[in-house]
Amino acid sequence: ALSETLRFRGGEILDRDFSPHFSSALIHKDLGYLQDLARALGQPLVMGSAARWLFALAISKGMGPLDFSGVGEAI
């Protein structure tokens, strides 16, 4: 089964249309909140930290305002 993101944005992703629905900058911010919560609870957040790093990379390449579905383009 396809994820909701692929169902909703699949064609746009294939066309490399990353017009914003939910920006990479907002995902990065929210992942920061998740890291803060995990730290407060004493829980590791390995994949969340890796994801936040990828969004930071995208932002450093000027992709912050673009949709989160384009984060792979930053690599």
LOPADREN-725720 format. One record per atom (N, C-alpha, C, CB): residue in one letter; atom name; x, y, z. Coordinates in Angstrom, 1 decimal. Glycine has a CB too. Example, Ala and Ser with C-alpha at 12.3 -4.5 7.8 and 13.67 -1.06 7.14 Angstrom:
% LOPADREN-725720
+--------+-------+--------+--------+--------+
: residu : atome :      X :      Y :      Z :
+--------+-------+--------+--------+--------+
:      a :     N :   13.2 :   -5.7 :    7.8 :
:      a :    CA :   12.3 :   -4.5 :    7.8 :
:      a :     C :   13.2 :   -3.3 :    7.8 :
:      a :    CB :   11.3 :   -4.5 :    9.0 :
:      s :     N :   12.8 :   -2.2 :    7.1 :
:      s :    CA :   13.7 :   -1.1 :    7.1 :
:      s :     C :   12.9 :    0.0 :    7.9 :
:      s :    CB :   14.1 :   -0.6 :    5.7 :
+--------+-------+--------+--------+--------+
//
This chain:
% LOPADREN-725720
+--------+-------+--------+--------+--------+
: residu : atome :      X :      Y :      Z :
+--------+-------+--------+--------+--------+
:      a :     N :    0.8 :   -1.2 :    0.0 :
:      a :    CA :    0.0 :    0.0 :    0.0 :
:      a :     C :    0.9 :    1.2 :    0.0 :
:      a :    CB :   -1.0 :    0.0 :    1.2 :
:      l :     N :    0.5 :    2.2 :   -0.7 :
:      l :    CA :    1.2 :    3.5 :   -0.8 :
:      l :     C :    0.9 :    4.3 :    0.5 :
:      l :    CB :    0.8 :    4.3 :   -2.0 :
:      s :     N :    1.9 :    5.1 :    0.9 :
:      s :    CA :    1.8 :    6.0 :    1.9 :
:      s :     C :    0.8 :    7.2 :    1.5 :
:      s :    CB :    3.1 :    6.6 :    2.5 :
:      e :     N :    0.3 :    7.9 :    2.4 :
:      e :    CA :   -0.6 :    9.0 :    2.0 :
:      e :     C :    0.2 :   10.1 :    1.2 :
:      e :    CB :   -1.2 :    9.7 :    3.3 :
:      t :     N :    1.5 :   10.3 :    1.6 :
:      t :    CA :    2.3 :   11.3 :    0.9 :
:      t :     C :    2.5 :   10.8 :   -0.6 :
:      t :    CB :    3.7 :   11.4 :    1.5 :
:      l :     N :    2.8 :    9.6 :   -0.8 :
:      l :    CA :    2.9 :    9.1 :   -2.2 :
:      l :     C :    1.6 :    9.2 :   -2.9 :
:      l :    CB :    3.5 :    7.7 :   -2.2 :
:      r :     N :    0.6 :    8.8 :   -2.3 :
:      r :    CA :   -0.8 :    8.9 :   -2.9 :
:      r :     C :   -1.1 :   10.3 :   -3.3 :
:      r :    CB :   -1.8 :    8.3 :   -2.0 :
:      f :     N :   -0.8 :   11.2 :   -2.4 :
:      f :    CA :   -1.2 :   12.6 :   -2.6 :
:      f :     C :   -0.2 :   13.4 :   -3.5 :
:      f :    CB :   -1.3 :   13.3 :   -1.3 :
:      r :     N :    1.1 :   13.1 :   -3.4 :
:      r :    CA :    2.2 :   13.9 :   -4.0 :
:      r :     C :    3.0 :   13.1 :   -5.0 :
:      r :    CB :    3.1 :   14.5 :   -3.0 :
:      g :     N :    2.7 :   11.8 :   -5.2 :
:      g :    CA :    3.6 :   11.0 :   -6.1 :
:      g :     C :    3.9 :   11.5 :   -7.4 :
:      g :    CB :    2.9 :    9.7 :   -6.2 :
:      g :     N :    2.9 :   12.0 :   -8.1 :
:      g :    CA :    3.1 :   12.6 :   -9.5 :
:      g :     C :    4.0 :   13.8 :   -9.4 :
:      g :    CB :    1.8 :   12.9 :  -10.1 :
:      e :     N :    3.7 :   14.6 :   -8.4 :
:      e :    CA :    4.5 :   15.9 :   -8.2 :
:      e :     C :    6.0 :   15.5 :   -7.9 :
:      e :    CB :    3.9 :   16.8 :   -7.2 :
:      i :     N :    6.2 :   14.5 :   -7.1 :
:      i :    CA :    7.6 :   14.1 :   -6.7 :
:      i :     C :    8.3 :   13.6 :   -8.0 :
:      i :    CB :    7.6 :   13.0 :   -5.7 :
:      l :     N :    7.6 :   12.8 :   -8.8 :
:      l :    CA :    8.2 :   12.3 :  -10.0 :
:      l :     C :    8.6 :   13.5 :  -11.0 :
:      l :    CB :    7.3 :   11.3 :  -10.7 :
:      d :     N :    7.7 :   14.5 :  -11.0 :
:      d :    CA :    7.9 :   15.7 :  -11.8 :
:      d :     C :    8.9 :   16.7 :  -11.2 :
:      d :    CB :    6.6 :   16.3 :  -12.2 :
:      r :     N :    9.4 :   16.4 :  -10.0 :
:      r :    CA :   10.3 :   17.2 :   -9.2 :
:      r :     C :    9.6 :   18.6 :   -8.9 :
:      r :    CB :   11.6 :   17.4 :  -10.0 :
:      d :     N :    8.3 :   18.5 :   -8.7 :
:      d :    CA :    7.5 :   19.7 :   -8.3 :
:      d :     C :    7.4 :   19.7 :   -6.8 :
:      d :    CB :    6.1 :   19.8 :   -9.0 :
:      f :     N :    8.3 :   20.6 :   -6.2 :
:      f :    CA :    8.3 :   20.6 :   -4.7 :
:      f :     C :    7.7 :   21.9 :   -4.2 :
:      f :    CB :    9.7 :   20.5 :   -4.2 :
:      s :     N :    6.6 :   22.4 :   -4.9 :
:      s :    CA :    5.9 :   23.5 :   -4.4 :
:      s :     C :    5.4 :   23.2 :   -3.0 :
:      s :    CB :    4.8 :   24.0 :   -5.4 :
:      p :     N :    5.4 :   24.2 :   -2.1 :
:      p :    CA :    5.2 :   23.8 :   -0.7 :
:      p :     C :    3.7 :   23.5 :   -0.4 :
:      p :    CB :    5.6 :   25.0 :    0.2 :
:      h :     N :    3.6 :   22.4 :    0.4 :
:      h :    CA :    2.3 :   22.1 :    1.1 :
:      h :     C :    2.7 :   22.1 :    2.6 :
:      h :    CB :    1.8 :   20.7 :    0.6 :
:      f :     N :    3.8 :   21.6 :    2.9 :
:      f :    CA :    4.4 :   21.7 :    4.3 :
:      f :     C :    5.9 :   21.7 :    4.1 :
:      f :    CB :    4.0 :   20.4 :    5.2 :
:      s :     N :    6.5 :   22.9 :    4.4 :
:      s :    CA :    7.9 :   23.2 :    4.1 :
:      s :     C :    8.9 :   22.3 :    4.8 :
:      s :    CB :    8.1 :   24.6 :    4.3 :
:      s :     N :   10.0 :   22.2 :    4.2 :
:      s :    CA :   11.2 :   21.5 :    4.8 :
:      s :     C :   11.6 :   22.2 :    6.1 :
:      s :    CB :   12.4 :   21.4 :    3.9 :
:      a :     N :   11.5 :   23.6 :    6.1 :
:      a :    CA :   11.9 :   24.3 :    7.3 :
:      a :     C :   10.9 :   24.0 :    8.5 :
:      a :    CB :   11.8 :   25.9 :    7.0 :
:      l :     N :    9.7 :   23.8 :    8.2 :
:      l :    CA :    8.7 :   23.5 :    9.3 :
:      l :     C :    9.0 :   22.1 :    9.8 :
:      l :    CB :    7.3 :   23.6 :    8.8 :
:      i :     N :    9.3 :   21.1 :    8.9 :
:      i :    CA :    9.6 :   19.8 :    9.3 :
:      i :     C :   10.8 :   19.8 :   10.2 :
:      i :    CB :    9.8 :   18.8 :    8.1 :
:      h :     N :   11.8 :   20.6 :    9.8 :
:      h :    CA :   13.1 :   20.7 :   10.6 :
:      h :     C :   12.8 :   21.2 :   12.0 :
:      h :    CB :   14.1 :   21.6 :    9.9 :
:      k :     N :   11.9 :   22.2 :   12.1 :
:      k :    CA :   11.6 :   22.8 :   13.4 :
:      k :     C :   10.9 :   21.8 :   14.2 :
:      k :    CB :   10.6 :   24.0 :   13.2 :
:      d :     N :    9.9 :   21.1 :   13.6 :
:      d :    CA :    9.2 :   20.1 :   14.4 :
:      d :     C :   10.0 :   18.9 :   14.9 :
:      d :    CB :    8.0 :   19.5 :   13.6 :
:      l :     N :   11.0 :   18.5 :   14.0 :
:      l :    CA :   11.9 :   17.5 :   14.4 :
:      l :     C :   12.8 :   17.9 :   15.6 :
:      l :    CB :   12.8 :   17.0 :   13.2 :
:      g :     N :   13.1 :   19.2 :   15.7 :
:      g :    CA :   13.8 :   19.8 :   16.8 :
:      g :     C :   13.0 :   19.6 :   18.1 :
:      g :    CB :   14.1 :   21.3 :   16.5 :
:      y :     N :   11.7 :   19.9 :   18.0 :
:      y :    CA :   10.8 :   19.7 :   19.2 :
:      y :     C :   10.8 :   18.2 :   19.6 :
:      y :    CB :    9.4 :   20.2 :   18.9 :
:      l :     N :   10.8 :   17.3 :   18.6 :
:      l :    CA :   10.8 :   15.9 :   18.9 :
:      l :     C :   12.1 :   15.5 :   19.6 :
:      l :    CB :   10.6 :   15.1 :   17.6 :
:      q :     N :   13.2 :   16.1 :   19.1 :
:      q :    CA :   14.5 :   15.8 :   19.8 :
:      q :     C :   14.5 :   16.3 :   21.2 :
:      q :    CB :   15.7 :   16.5 :   19.0 :
:      d :     N :   14.0 :   17.5 :   21.4 :
:      d :    CA :   13.9 :   18.1 :   22.8 :
:      d :     C :   13.1 :   17.1 :   23.7 :
:      d :    CB :   13.3 :   19.5 :   22.8 :
:      l :     N :   12.0 :   16.7 :   23.2 :
:      l :    CA :   11.1 :   15.8 :   24.0 :
:      l :     C :   11.9 :   14.5 :   24.3 :
:      l :    CB :    9.8 :   15.5 :   23.3 :
:      a :     N :   12.5 :   13.9 :   23.3 :
:      a :    CA :   13.2 :   12.6 :   23.5 :
:      a :     C :   14.3 :   12.8 :   24.5 :
:      a :    CB :   13.8 :   12.1 :   22.2 :
:      r :     N :   15.0 :   13.9 :   24.4 :
:      r :    CA :   16.1 :   14.2 :   25.4 :
:      r :     C :   15.6 :   14.3 :   26.8 :
:      r :    CB :   16.9 :   15.5 :   25.0 :
:      a :     N :   14.4 :   15.0 :   27.0 :
:      a :    CA :   13.8 :   15.2 :   28.3 :
:      a :     C :   13.4 :   13.9 :   28.9 :
:      a :    CB :   12.6 :   16.2 :   28.2 :
:      l :     N :   13.0 :   13.0 :   28.0 :
:      l :    CA :   12.5 :   11.6 :   28.5 :
:      l :     C :   13.7 :   10.6 :   28.6 :
:      l :    CB :   11.5 :   11.1 :   27.5 :
:      g :     N :   14.9 :   11.0 :   28.2 :
:      g :    CA :   16.0 :   10.2 :   28.2 :
:      g :     C :   16.0 :    9.0 :   27.2 :
:      g :    CB :   16.1 :    9.6 :   29.6 :
:      q :     N :   15.3 :    9.3 :   26.1 :
:      q :    CA :   15.2 :    8.3 :   25.0 :
:      q :     C :   16.0 :    8.6 :   23.8 :
:      q :    CB :   13.7 :    8.2 :   24.6 :
:      p :     N :   16.6 :    7.6 :   23.2 :
:      p :    CA :   17.4 :    7.9 :   22.0 :
:      p :     C :   16.5 :    8.2 :   20.8 :
:      p :    CB :   18.3 :    6.7 :   21.7 :
:      l :     N :   17.0 :    9.0 :   19.9 :
:      l :    CA :   16.2 :    9.3 :   18.8 :
:      l :     C :   17.1 :    9.3 :   17.5 :
:      l :    CB :   15.5 :   10.7 :   18.9 :
:      v :     N :   17.6 :    8.1 :   17.2 :
:      v :    CA :   18.6 :    8.0 :   16.2 :
:      v :     C :   18.0 :    8.4 :   14.8 :
:      v :    CB :   19.1 :    6.6 :   16.1 :
:      m :     N :   16.9 :    7.8 :   14.4 :
:      m :    CA :   16.4 :    8.1 :   13.1 :
:      m :     C :   15.8 :    9.5 :   13.0 :
:      m :    CB :   15.2 :    7.1 :   12.8 :
:      g :     N :   15.2 :   10.0 :   14.1 :
:      g :    CA :   14.8 :   11.4 :   14.1 :
:      g :     C :   15.9 :   12.4 :   13.9 :
:      g :    CB :   14.0 :   11.7 :   15.4 :
:      s :     N :   17.0 :   12.1 :   14.6 :
:      s :    CA :   18.2 :   12.9 :   14.4 :
:      s :     C :   18.7 :   12.9 :   13.0 :
:      s :    CB :   19.3 :   12.5 :   15.4 :
:      a :     N :   18.8 :   11.7 :   12.4 :
:      a :    CA :   19.2 :   11.6 :   11.0 :
:      a :     C :   18.3 :   12.3 :   10.1 :
:      a :    CB :   19.3 :   10.1 :   10.6 :
:      a :     N :   17.0 :   12.2 :   10.3 :
:      a :    CA :   16.1 :   12.9 :    9.5 :
:      a :     C :   16.2 :   14.5 :    9.6 :
:      a :    CB :   14.6 :   12.6 :    9.8 :
:      r :     N :   16.4 :   14.9 :   10.8 :
:      r :    CA :   16.6 :   16.4 :   11.1 :
:      r :     C :   17.9 :   16.8 :   10.4 :
:      r :    CB :   16.7 :   16.7 :   12.6 :
:      w :     N :   18.9 :   16.0 :   10.4 :
:      w :    CA :   20.2 :   16.4 :    9.7 :
:      w :     C :   19.9 :   16.5 :    8.2 :
:      w :    CB :   21.3 :   15.3 :    9.9 :
:      l :     N :   19.1 :   15.6 :    7.6 :
:      l :    CA :   18.8 :   15.7 :    6.2 :
:      l :     C :   18.0 :   17.0 :    5.9 :
:      l :    CB :   18.0 :   14.5 :    5.7 :
:      f :     N :   17.1 :   17.4 :    6.7 :
:      f :    CA :   16.4 :   18.6 :    6.5 :
:      f :     C :   17.3 :   19.8 :    6.7 :
:      f :    CB :   15.1 :   18.7 :    7.4 :
:      a :     N :   18.2 :   19.8 :    7.6 :
:      a :    CA :   19.2 :   20.9 :    7.8 :
:      a :     C :   20.0 :   21.0 :    6.5 :
:      a :    CB :   20.1 :   20.6 :    9.0 :
:      l :     N :   20.4 :   19.9 :    5.9 :
:      l :    CA :   21.1 :   19.9 :    4.7 :
:      l :     C :   20.3 :   20.6 :    3.6 :
:      l :    CB :   21.5 :   18.5 :    4.2 :
:      a :     N :   19.0 :   20.2 :    3.5 :
:      a :    CA :   18.1 :   20.8 :    2.5 :
:      a :     C :   18.0 :   22.3 :    2.7 :
:      a :    CB :   16.7 :   20.1 :    2.5 :
:      i :     N :   17.9 :   22.7 :    3.9 :
:      i :    CA :   17.8 :   24.1 :    4.2 :
:      i :     C :   19.1 :   24.9 :    3.8 :
:      i :    CB :   17.5 :   24.3 :    5.7 :
:      s :     N :   20.2 :   24.2 :    4.1 :
:      s :    CA :   21.5 :   24.9 :    3.7 :
:      s :     C :   21.7 :   25.0 :    2.2 :
:      s :    CB :   22.7 :   24.0 :    4.3 :
:      k :     N :   20.9 :   24.2 :    1.5 :
:      k :    CA :   21.0 :   24.3 :    0.0 :
:      k :     C :   19.8 :   25.2 :   -0.6 :
:      k :    CB :   20.9 :   22.9 :   -0.6 :
:      g :     N :   19.2 :   26.0 :    0.3 :
:      g :    CA :   18.1 :   26.9 :   -0.1 :
:      g :     C :   16.8 :   26.2 :   -0.3 :
:      g :    CB :   18.5 :   27.5 :   -1.4 :
:      m :     N :   16.6 :   25.0 :    0.2 :
:      m :    CA :   15.3 :   24.3 :    0.0 :
:      m :     C :   14.3 :   24.4 :    1.2 :
:      m :    CB :   15.6 :   22.9 :   -0.3 :
:      g :     N :   14.6 :   25.3 :    2.1 :
:      g :    CA :   13.8 :   25.4 :    3.3 :
:      g :     C :   12.3 :   25.7 :    3.0 :
:      g :    CB :   14.3 :   26.5 :    4.2 :
:      p :     N :   12.0 :   26.6 :    2.0 :
:      p :    CA :   10.7 :   27.0 :    1.7 :
:      p :     C :    9.9 :   25.9 :    0.9 :
:      p :    CB :   10.6 :   28.3 :    1.0 :
:      l :     N :   10.7 :   25.0 :    0.3 :
:      l :    CA :   10.1 :   24.0 :   -0.6 :
:      l :     C :    9.4 :   22.9 :    0.3 :
:      l :    CB :   11.1 :   23.4 :   -1.5 :
:      d :     N :    8.6 :   22.1 :   -0.4 :
:      d :    CA :    7.9 :   21.0 :    0.3 :
:      d :     C :    8.9 :   19.9 :    0.8 :
:      d :    CB :    6.9 :   20.3 :   -0.7 :
:      f :     N :    8.5 :   19.3 :    1.9 :
:      f :    CA :    9.3 :   18.3 :    2.6 :
:      f :     C :    9.6 :   17.1 :    1.7 :
:      f :    CB :    8.7 :   17.9 :    3.8 :
:      s :     N :    8.7 :   16.9 :    0.7 :
:      s :    CA :    8.9 :   15.7 :   -0.2 :
:      s :     C :   10.1 :   15.8 :   -1.1 :
:      s :    CB :    7.6 :   15.5 :   -1.0 :
:      g :     N :   10.7 :   17.0 :   -1.1 :
:      g :    CA :   11.9 :   17.2 :   -2.0 :
:      g :     C :   13.2 :   17.0 :   -1.2 :
:      g :    CB :   11.8 :   18.5 :   -2.6 :
:      v :     N :   13.2 :   16.6 :    0.0 :
:      v :    CA :   14.4 :   16.5 :    0.8 :
:      v :     C :   15.4 :   15.6 :    0.2 :
:      v :    CB :   14.1 :   16.0 :    2.2 :
:      g :     N :   15.0 :   14.6 :   -0.6 :
:      g :    CA :   16.0 :   13.7 :   -1.2 :
:      g :     C :   16.8 :   14.4 :   -2.3 :
:      g :    CB :   15.2 :   12.6 :   -1.9 :
:      e :     N :   16.3 :   15.5 :   -2.8 :
:      e :    CA :   17.1 :   16.3 :   -3.8 :
:      e :     C :   18.3 :   17.0 :   -3.2 :
:      e :    CB :   16.2 :   17.4 :   -4.4 :
:      a :     N :   18.3 :   17.1 :   -1.9 :
:      a :    CA :   19.5 :   17.7 :   -1.2 :
:      a :     C :   20.7 :   16.8 :   -1.1 :
:      a :    CB :   19.1 :   18.2 :    0.2 :
:      i :     N :   20.5 :   15.6 :   -1.3 :
:      i :    CA :   21.6 :   14.6 :   -1.1 :
:      i :     C :   22.5 :   14.6 :   -2.4 :
:      i :    CB :   21.1 :   13.2 :   -0.9 :
+--------+-------+--------+--------+--------+
//
